[in-house]
Amino acid sequence: FKEHGAKFDLRVMATHGGTISWKAKELARTIVSGPIGGVIGSKLLGETLGYDNIACSDIGGTSFDMALIVKSNFNIASDPDMARLVLSLPLVAMDSVGAGAGSFVRIDPHSQSVKLGPDSAGYRVGTCWKDSGLDTVSVTDCHIVLGYLNPDNFLGGLIKLDVDRAKKHIKEQIADPLG
């Protein structure tokens, strides 16, 4: 990269909150690096804006990740667990639940309660995208109906989302069964 004018070598976010060389041979050190980058960015933004205590969140397609910055510091877990497995590497302390934007939303027929996942729309977003081929409501469908997302500017406007289509599926699959 330096040969092409870059002032610094390319670095990759690592589990401990720092960076490692893109040439590093330890791929495990980069797991959940996206949400960890969000925690690091939140810490910097908090310092810039004068906030010492911050609740960070990152919603992806399959998970919702949360971390706390307290007194301008985040914790690093020395023996974190992920999917019930203990990892032997330091990891910025975060909690995660399987409730990402792509998670399917259903009514449990026995308890009449709302259930998320475990399956997901993945890249297909939800029923709000007419080309998705989906007929099961996703969290994104709920976000569109609630007005949290701009249906005309999803992925910078590359995909147009249909609010009425999402409303129809939510009414049929969620609202009507709940009465």
PAZAPA-4460 file (N, C-alpha, C; in steps of 0.05 Angstrom, whole numbers, plus 32768, in hexadecimal, padded with zeros to 4 digits):
% residues 179
    n_x    n_y    n_z   ca_x   ca_y   ca_z    c_x    c_y    c_z   seq   type   mol
   8010   7FE8   8000   8000   8000   8000   8011   8019   8000     1      F     A
   8028   8018   800E   803A   802F   800F   8045   8034   7FF3     2      K     A
   8049   801F   7FE3   8053   8022   7FC8   8040   8032   7FB7     3      E     A
   8027   8032   7FBE   8012   8040   7FAF   800A   805B   7FBB     4      H     A
   801B   8065   7FCE   8016   807F   7FD9   8009   8081   7FF4     5      G     A
   8001   806A   8000   7FF6   806A   801B   800B   8072   802F     6      A     A
   8003   8082   8043   8016   808A   8057   801A   8075   806D     7      K     A
   8007   8063   806F   8008   804E   8083   8002   8033   8077     8      F     A
   800C   801E   8083   8005   8003   807A   7FE8   7FFD   8081     9      D     A
   7FDB   7FEC   8072   7FC0   7FE4   8077   7FBF   7FD4   8091    10      L     A
   7FAC   7FDB   80A3   7FA8   7FCD   80BC   7F8C   7FC2   80BE    11      R     A
   7F88   7FAE   80CE   7F6E   7FA1   80D2   7F67   7FA3   80F0    12      V     A
   7F4E   7FA9   80F6   7F45   7FAB   8111   7F48   7F8F   811E    13      M     A
   7F51   7F8F   8137   7F55   7F76   8146   7F42   7F75   815E    14      A     A
   7F40   7F5D   8169   7F2E   7F58   817F   7F33   7F69   8198    15      T     A
   7F4D   7F71   819D   7F54   7F7F   81B5   7F4F   7F9D   81B2    16      H     A
   7F46   7FA6   819B   7F40   7FC3   8197   7F56   7FD2   8189    17      G     A
   7F6C   7FC5   8183   7F81   7FD1   8174   7F80   7FC7   8157    18      G     A
   7F96   7FC9   8149   7F97   7FBF   812E   7FAF   7FAC   812A    19      T     A
   7FAD   7F9C   8115   7FC3   7F8A   810E   7FC8   7F8D   80F1    20      I     A
   7FDF   7F84   80E8   7FE6   7F85   80CC   7FD4   7F74   80BC    21      S     A
   7FCD   7F7C   80A4   7FBD   7F6C   8092   7FCB   7F53   808A    22      W     A
   7FE5   7F51   808F   7FF4   7F39   8089   7FF4   7F25   80A0    23      K     A
   7FE8   7F2C   80B7   7FE8   7F1B   80CF   7FDC   7F00   80C8    24      A     A
   7FE7   7EEB   80D4   7FDE   7ED0   80CE   7FCA   7EC6   80E2    25      K     A
   7FC1   7ED7   80F5   7FAE   7ECE   810A   7F93   7EDA   8105    26      E     A
   7F83   7ECD   80F3   7F69   7ED8   80EC   7F56   7ED9   8104    27      L     A
   7F5A   7EC8   8118   7F48   7EC8   8130   7F49   7EE3   813E    28      A     A
   7F5F   7EF2   813B   7F62   7F0C   8148   7F51   7F21   813B    29      R     A
   7F43   7F1A   8125   7F32   7F2E   8118   7F14   7F28   811B    30      T     A
   7F0C   7F14   812A   7EF0   7F0E   812D   7EE1   7F25   813A    31      I     A
   7EC9   7F29   8132   7EB8   7F3F   813B   7EC6   7F5A   813A    32      V     A
   7ED8   7F5D   8127   7EE8   7F76   8125   7ED6   7F8E   811D    33      S     A
   7EC0   7F89   810E   7EAF   7F9F   8107   7EA2   7FAC   811F    34      G     A
   7E94   7F9D   812F   7E88   7FAA   8147   7E9D   7FB5   815A    35      P     A
   7EB5   7FA9   815B   7ECA   7FB3   816C   7ED3   7FCE   8162    36      I     A
   7ED5   7FD1   8147   7EDC   7FEA   813B   7EC7   8000   8143    37      G     A
   7EAE   7FF7   8145   7E99   800A   814D   7E9D   8014   816A    38      G     A
   7EA6   8002   817B   7EAC   800A   8197   7EC3   801E   8198    39      V     A
   7ED8   8019   8188   7EEF   802B   8187   7EE6   8046   817C    40      I     A
   7ED6   8045   8167   7ECC   805E   815B   7EBB   806E   816E    41      G     A
   7EAA   805F   817E   7E99   806C   8192   7EA9   8079   81A8    42      S     A
   7EBE   806C   81B0   7ED0   8077   81C4   7EDC   8091   81BA    43      K     A
   7EE6   8092   81A2   7EF2   80AA   8196   7EDD   80C0   8194    44      L     A
   7EC5   80B9   818A   7EAF   80CC   8187   7EA7   80D8   81A2    45      L     A
   7EA6   80C6   81B6   7E9F   80CF   81D1   7EB4   80E3   81DC    46      G     A
   7ECE   80DD   81D7   7EE3   80EF   81E0   7EE0   810A   81D2    47      E     A
   7EDA   8109   81B8   7ED8   8122   81A8   7EC0   8133   81B2    48      T     A
   7EAA   8125   81B9   7E92   8134   81C1   7E90   8138   81DF    49      L     A
   7EA3   812D   81EE   7EA3   8131   820B   7E92   811E   821B    50      G     A
   7E8D   8106   8211   7E7E   80F2   821F   7E90   80DD   822A    51      Y     A
   7E8E   80D7   8244   7E9E   80C2   8251   7E91   80A7   8251    52      D     A
   7E76   80A6   8251   7E67   808E   8254   7E55   808A   823B    53      N     A
   7E59   8074   822D   7E4B   8070   8213   7E42   8053   8212    54      I     A
   7E29   8050   8209   7E1F   8035   8202   7E21   8032   81E3    55      A     A
   7E31   801F   81DA   7E35   801B   81BD   7E24   8004   81B4    56      C     A
   7E1B   8005   819B   7E0C   7FEF   8190   7E13   7FEC   8172    57      S     A
   7E11   7FD4   8168   7E16   7FCE   814C   7E01   7FB9   8144    58      D     A
   7DF0   7FC1   8132   7DDC   7FAD   8128   7DE5   7FA4   810C    59      I     A
   7DE9   7F8B   810A   7DF0   7F7F   80F0   7DD9   7F6F   80E5    60      G     A
   7DDF   7F5D   80D3   7DCA   7F4D   80C8   7DC0   7F37   80DA    61      G     A
   7DD1   7F2C   80EB   7DCA   7F16   80FC   7DCC   7F1B   811A    62      T     A
   7DDB   7F31   8122   7DDE   7F35   813E   7DDC   7F53   8145    63      S     A
   7DD8   7F58   815F   7DD7   7F73   816A   7DED   7F72   8180    64      F     A
   7E02   7F82   817D   7E19   7F82   818F   7E19   7F9C   819F    65      D     A
   7E1F   7F99   81B9   7E1F   7FAF   81CC   7E39   7FB0   81DC    66      M     A
   7E43   7FC8   81E2   7E5A   7FCC   81F3   7E56   7FE6   8203    67      A     A
   7E64   7FE7   8219   7E63   7FFF   822A   7E7E   800C   822C    68      L     A
   7E7F   8026   822A   7E97   8035   822F   7E91   8045   8249    69      I     A
   7EA0   803F   825E   7E9C   804C   8278   7EB5   805B   8280    70      V     A
   7EB1   8075   8286   7EC7   8086   828D   7EDC   8086   8277    71      K     A
   7ED3   8087   825F   7EE3   8088   8246   7EF4   806F   8241    72      S     A
   7EEC   8059   824E   7EFB   8040   824A   7EE7   8029   8244    73      N     A
   7EF1   8016   8234   7EE1   7FFE   822F   7EF1   7FE7   823B    74      F     A
   7EE3   7FD1   8242   7EF0   7FBA   824E   7EFB   7FA7   8239    75      N     A
   7F10   7F99   823F   7F1A   7F84   822E   7F18   7F6A   823E    76      I     A
   7F0A   7F57   8233   7F07   7F3C   8240   7F20   7F2C   8238    77      A     A
   7F2D   7F20   824C   7F45   7F11   8247   7F3F   7EF4   823E    78      S     A
   7F28   7EEA   8247   7F20   7ECE   823F   7F03   7ECF   8237    79      D     A
   7EFC   7EDD   8221   7EE0   7EE0   821A   7ED4   7EC6   820F    80      P     A
   7EBA   7EC4   8210   7EAC   7EAD   8204   7E9B   7EB7   81ED    81      D     A
   7E9A   7EA6   81D9   7E8A   7EAC   81C1   7E7D   7E92   81B9    82      M     A
   7E63   7E93   81B6   7E54   7E7B   81AF   7E5A   7E64   81C2    83      A     A
   7E5C   7E6B   81DB   7E62   7E58   81F1   7E7E   7E4C   81F0    84      R     A
   7E90   7E57   81E1   7EAC   7E4E   81DF   7EBE   7E64   81EB    85      L     A
   7ED1   7E5C   81FC   7EE3   7E6F   8208   7EFA   7E74   81F4    86      V     A
   7F00   7E8D   81EF   7F15   7E95   81DC   7F2E   7E9C   81EB    87      L     A
   7F45   7E96   81E0   7F5F   7E9C   81EC   7F6B   7EB5   81DF    88      S     A
   7F5C   7ECA   81DF   7F66   7EE3   81D5   7F56   7EFA   81E1    89      L     A
   7F63   7F11   81E5   7F55   7F28   81F0   7F40   7F32   81DD    90      P     A
   7F29   7F3A   81E8   7F13   7F44   81D7   7F05   7F5B   81E5    91      L     A
   7F00   7F70   81D6   7EF1   7F87   81E1   7ED7   7F7C   81EB    92      V     A
   7ED0   7F82   8204   7EB8   7F76   8211   7E9F   7F81   8203    93      A     A
   7E8F   7F6E   81F8   7E76   7F74   81EB   7E62   7F5E   81F1    94      M     A
   7E49   7F64   81EF   7E34   7F50   81F1   7E26   7F50   81D6    95      D     A
   7E1C   7F38   81CF   7E0F   7F36   81B5   7DF6   7F24   81B8    96      S     A
   7DE1   7F2C   81AA   7DC9   7F1C   81A8   7DC2   7F18   818B    97      V     A
   7DB6   7F01   8186   7DAE   7EFA   816A   7D95   7F09   8162    98      G     A
   7D97   7F23   815F   7D80   7F34   8158   7D89   7F49   8144    99      A     A
   7D95   7F40   812E   7D9E   7F53   811A   7D87   7F5C   8108   100      G     A
   7D8D   7F6E   80F6   7D78   7F7A   80E5   7D6C   7F66   80D2   101      A     A
   7D7B   7F51   80CC   7D71   7F3D   80B9   7D62   7F26   80C7   102      G     A
   7D62   7F26   80E2   7D55   7F10   80F1   7D37   7F0F   80EA   103      S     A
   7D2D   7EF6   80E6   7D11   7EF3   80E0   7D01   7EF7   80F9   104      F     A
   7CE9   7F03   80F7   7CD7   7F08   810D   7CBE   7EF6   8109   105      V     A
   7CB8   7EE6   811E   7CA1   7ED4   811D   7C92   7ED5   8137   106      R     A
   7C7A   7ECB   8136   7C6A   7EC7   814F   7C6B   7EAA   8156   107      I     A
   7C74   7EA4   816F   7C74   7E89   8178   7C57   7E7F   817C   108      D     A
   7C4F   7E6A   816E   7C33   7E62   816F   7C2A   7E58   818A   109      P     A
   7C3D   7E4F   819B   7C36   7E45   81B6   7C34   7E5B   81CB   110      H     A
   7C47   7E6D   81CA   7C47   7E82   81DF   7C3C   7E9D   81D6   111      S     A
   7C36   7E9F   81BC   7C2D   7EB8   81B0   7C40   7ECF   81B6   112      Q     A
   7C5A   7EC9   81B7   7C6E   7EDE   81BB   7C7E   7EE2   81A2   113      S     A
   7C8A   7EF9   819F   7C9A   7F00   8188   7CB6   7EF2   818B   114      V     A
   7CBF   7EE5   8176   7CD9   7ED7   8176   7CEA   7EE2   815F   115      K     A
   7D03   7EE6   8165   7D16   7EEE   8150   7D29   7ED7   8149   116      L     A
   7D2D   7ED3   812F   7D40   7EBF   8126   7D38   7EA3   812D   117      G     A
   7D4A   7E90   812D   7D66   7E94   8129   7D6F   7E99   810C   118      P     A
   7D5D   7E94   80F9   7D64   7E98   80DD   7D61   7EB5   80D5   119      D     A
   7D6C   7EBC   80BE   7D6F   7ED8   80B7   7D6A   7EDC   8099   120      S     A
   7D62   7EF4   8092   7D5F   7EFB   8075   7D79   7EFE   8067   121      A     A
   7D8F   7F01   8077   7DA9   7F05   806B   7DAA   7F1D   8059   122      G     A
   7DB6   7F1B   8042   7DB8   7F31   8030   7D9E   7F39   8023   123      Y     A
   7D89   7F29   8026   7D6F   7F2E   8019   7D5E   7F42   8029   124      R     A
   7D67   7F4C   803F   7D5B   7F62   804E   7D41   7F5B   805C   125      V     A
   7D2C   7F56   804D   7D12   7F4F   8058   7CFD   7F51   8043   126      G     A
   7CE4   7F4E   804B   7CCE   7F4F   8038   7CCA   7F6A   802C   127      T     A
   7CD5   7F7F   8038   7CD3   7F9A   802E   7CE2   7F9E   8014   128      C     A
   7CF4   7F8B   800D   7D02   7F8C   7FF3   7CF4   7F78   7FE1   129      W     A
   7CE6   7F82   7FCD   7CD5   7F71   7FBC   7CE5   7F5C   7FAD   130      K     A
   7CFF   7F60   7FA8   7D0F   7F4D   7F9A   7D1C   7F38   7FAD   131      D     A
   7D15   7F39   7FC7   7D23   7F28   7FDA   7D1B   7F0A   7FD8   132      S     A
   7D03   7F05   7FCE   7CF9   7EEA   7FCD   7CF0   7EE0   7FE8   133      G     A
   7CEE   7EF2   7FFC   7CE7   7EEB   8017   7CCA   7EF0   801D   134      L     A
   7CBF   7EE0   802F   7CA3   7EE5   8038   7CA2   7EE5   8056   135      D     A
   7CB8   7EE4   8064   7CB9   7EE5   8081   7CC3   7F00   808A   136      T     A
   7CB6   7F0C   809D   7CBD   7F27   80A7   7CD8   7F26   80B5   137      V     A
   7CE8   7F3B   80B0   7D02   7F3E   80BD   7D02   7F57   80CF   138      S     A
   7D16   7F5A   80DF   7D19   7F72   80F0   7D1A   7F8B   80DE   139      V     A
   7D27   7F89   80C7   7D29   7FA0   80B5   7D0D   7FA8   80AB   140      T     A
   7CFB   7F95   80A6   7CE0   7F9C   809F   7CD3   7FAD   80B5   141      D     A
   7CD8   7FA6   80CE   7CCD   7FB5   80E5   7CD9   7FD1   80E5   142      C     A
   7CF3   7FD3   80E1   7D00   7FED   80E0   7CF5   8000   80CB   143      H     A
   7CEF   7FF4   80B3   7CE4   8004   809D   7CC8   800E   80A5   144      I     A
   7CB8   7FFD   80B0   7C9C   8004   80B7   7C9C   8019   80CD   145      V     A
   7CAF   8017   80E0   7CB0   802A   80F6   7CBD   8045   80EE   146      L     A
   7CC8   8046   80D5   7CD5   805F   80CC   7CF1   8063   80D4   147      G     A
   7CFE   804D   80DE   7D1A   8050   80E7   7D2D   8050   80CF   148      Y     A
   7D25   8045   80B8   7D36   8045   80A0   7D27   8053   808A   149      L     A
   7D37   8060   8079   7D2C   806E   8062   7D2A   8059   804B   150      N     A
   7D12   8052   8042   7D0E   803E   802E   7D1A   8045   8013   151      P     A
   7D1E   805F   800E   7D29   8068   7FF5   7D47   806B   7FF5   152      D     A
   7D54   8067   800D   7D70   806B   800F   7D7F   8053   801B   153      N     A
   7D73   803B   8018   7D80   8023   8022   7D98   801C   8010   154      F     A
   7DAF   8017   801C   7DC8   8013   800D   7DCC   802A   7FFA   155      L     A
   7DC8   8042   8003   7DCD   805A   7FF3   7DB9   805D   7FDC   156      G     A
   7DA2   8050   7FDE   7D8E   8052   7FCA   7D90   803C   7FB5   157      G     A
   7DA3   802A   7FB8   7DA6   8014   7FA5   7D8E   8000   7FA6   158      L     A
   7D83   7FFD   7FBE   7D6C   7FEB   7FC1   7D55   7FFC   7FCC   159      I     A
   7D3E   7FFB   7FBF   7D26   8009   7FC8   7D15   7FF6   7FD8   160      K     A
   7D0E   7FFF   7FEF   7CFD   7FEE   8001   7CE0   7FF7   8001   161      L     A
   7CCE   7FE4   8003   7CB2   7FE9   8001   7CA5   7FE7   801C   162      D     A
   7C9E   7FFE   8028   7C92   8000   8042   7C77   7FF1   8043   163      V     A
   7C66   7FF5   802E   7C4C   7FE8   802E   7C4E   7FCA   802D   164      D     A
   7C62   7FBF   801E   7C66   7FA2   801D   7C6D   7F98   8039   165      R     A
   7C7F   7FA6   8047   7C87   7F9E   8062   7C6F   7F9F   8075   166      A     A
   7C5F   7FB5   8073   7C47   7FB7   8084   7C34   7FA0   8080   167      K     A
   7C30   7F98   8067   7C1E   7F82   8061   7C28   7F68   806E   168      K     A
   7C42   7F62   806B   7C4C   7F49   8077   7C4C   7F4A   8096   169      H     A
   7C52   7F62   80A1   7C51   7F64   80BE   7C35   7F61   80C9   170      I     A
   7C21   7F6D   80BB   7C05   7F6A   80C3   7BFD   7F4D   80C2   171      K     A
   7C03   7F3F   80AC   7BFB   7F23   80A9   7C09   7F10   80BD   172      E     A
   7C23   7F14   80C1   7C33   7F01   80D0   7C37   7F08   80EE   173      Q     A
   7C35   7F22   80F5   7C3A   7F2A   8110   7C21   7F36   811D   174      I     A
   7C17   7F4B   8112   7C01   7F5A   811E   7BE7   7F4A   8120   175      A     A
   7BDE   7F3E   810A   7BC5   7F2F   810B   7BC6   7F17   811E   176      D     A
   7BDC   7F07   811D   7BDD   7EF0   8130   7BDD   7EF9   814D   177      P     A
   7BE7   7F11   8153   7BE7   7F1B   816E   7BCD   7F28   8176   178      L     A
   7BBC   7F2C   8162   7BA1   7F38   8168   7BA2   7F55   8167   179      G     A
***
